[in-house]
Amino acid sequence: MPWKDSADFINDQTFDPDWGAGETFVYYSNHGTGDPQTITAIRMRRSPDEFNRAGAFEGIEIQEKDFASPPAVGDVVVVDENEYVITALRDADPYNLTRVLVLNRRQRAPSA
């Protein structure tokens, strides 16, 4: 199936840091109290009016193989100084991408 080969190639390139796609997030397990772990994810961008607004929901896609233990509802991801709490996870698709719904909880204080 030529389309599947193309989709596999795009998926592989999306998660290749040298290729420059995807975004870097910092993930905190255990409801935000675990050790920070850097991950690469795809963010489903919204309009600028909704972007990074407290209380806004966003979707990200991750590869669970990047995690020591599977992410869970209540865990936290941080990007662009905004803290998002995981509110829902969907089963992985055929390309091993898991859609994660996150809620922008607040702007995180910069690390010292």
C-alpha positions, 0 to 999 in steps of 0.5 A, spaced: 500 500 500 503 506 497 499 510 502 501 506 508 508 507 506 508 515 505 504 515 512 509 511 515 515 515 512 511 522 515 510 519 522 517 517 522 520 524 520 515 527 525 518 524 531 525 525 528 528 531 532 533 532 527 528 533 522 525 539 526 518 537 526 514 536 532 515 540 539 519 539 545 514 538 551 516 537 559 512 531 562 511 530 569 508 524 571 504 522 578 500 528 577 505 533 576 510 531 581 514 526 578 521 527 575 521 532 568 522 528 562 523 531 555 518 528 550 517 530 543 509 531 541 505 534 535 500 539 538 493 540 534 494 548 534 488 552 535 486 559 533 490 565 536 484 567 540 484 560 543 492 559 543 495 558 550 489 561 554 488 558 561 482 554 561 483 552 553 483 545 551 488 542 546 490 536 543 497 533 542 499 526 539 505 522 543 508 516 542 507 512 548 514 508 547 517 515 549 515 514 556 518 509 562 511 508 564 504 510 560 502 517 561 495 518 565 490 522 567 492 528 571 499 528 569 502 534 567 506 537 560 509 544 559 510 547 553 511 555 552 511 556 559 504 553 560 502 548 564 497 543 561 494 537 565 492 531 561 484 530 562 483 524 557 487 519 553 485 515 547 488 508 544 494 508 540 492 509 532 495 504 527 501 508 527 502 508 535 500 515 536 496 516 542 491 522 542 491 526 549 487 531 551 490 537 555 487 543 559 491 549 560 491 550 567 496 556 568 502 559 566 508 556 569 513 560 573 520 560 569 525 555 572 530 558 577 
